[in-house]
Amino acid sequence: MTQATACTDELLLETPEDGVALVRLNRPAATNALSLSLQQALSRTFDALSQDPAVRAIVLTGGDKVFAAGGDIKSMDDCGPIEIMQRHTERVWAPIERCPKPIIAAVCGYAFGGGAELAMHADIIIAGTSASFAQPEIRIGIMPGIGGTQRLVRAVGKFNAMQILLTGKPIGADEARLMGLVSQVVADDQVVDEAIKMAALIAAMPPLAAQQIKEVVLAGVDASLETALMLERKANQLLFATRDQKEGMQAFIEKRRPKFEGR
């Protein structure tokens, strides 16, 4: 694994495998609470990774003890509605939401509040046995404001989402897996390695196909089935114009390993 480089003191970036970027939250003393500066660093980093052709998959983690324990409550305590509105968190989080590259969240320990919302921005969530997820905002008189209500209901359904949102109670990794919030549960000490392994597998795939799959899945979720199927057909047709499609099919016929260029 390559040595981590600091995007800021609060965020580290590594390249553990070819085509894989590892983004690590780095506020251990504050349980990786999502300060405004950390959110801005995430925004800048994901914007850069989205545009970097060498990056084909991204792993997002907080480490082996905690993912992110939520927003920075102290910074919001005295805020009024206009100040909260003017923070424009939707703009800050847009580079993560719109990232065309597959994102894998590697979650150990708490993923509470904004931490759970951050994990739900990923395309795949690998959780350690210690992982727990919660939207506890109701307990302090507010509600999720970075997609927690909308992404959660799409992931686990109305009745599970309402239970999580209205009680503020955390759910463990196995329960989250049963609900459909988590893709895979592994031992804590294997979470990041498993996420890197999966990211490396995805990075070895044709990147244009991976990006089209992500785009169509996300766009089709809220479309009618007829519209979503049309989007799928058009994206599949488009991929037949790529060199990677020619290479992939020819390699299959010739029984050799393909070499994908992202073209």
Secondary structure, DSSP 8 states (H G I E B T S, - for coil): ----EEEETTEEEEEEETTEEEEEE--GGGTT-B-HHHHHHHHHHHHHHHH-TT--EEEEE--SS-SB--B-GGGTTT--HHHHHHT-HHHHHHHHHT--S-EEEEE-SEEETHHHHHHHTSSEEEEETT-EEE-GGGGGT----SSHHHHHHHHH-HHHHHHHHHH---EEHHHHHHHTS-SEEE-GGGHHHHHHHHHHHHHTS-HHHHHHHHHHHHHHTTS-HHHHHHHHHHHHHHHTTSHHHHHHHHHHHHTS-------
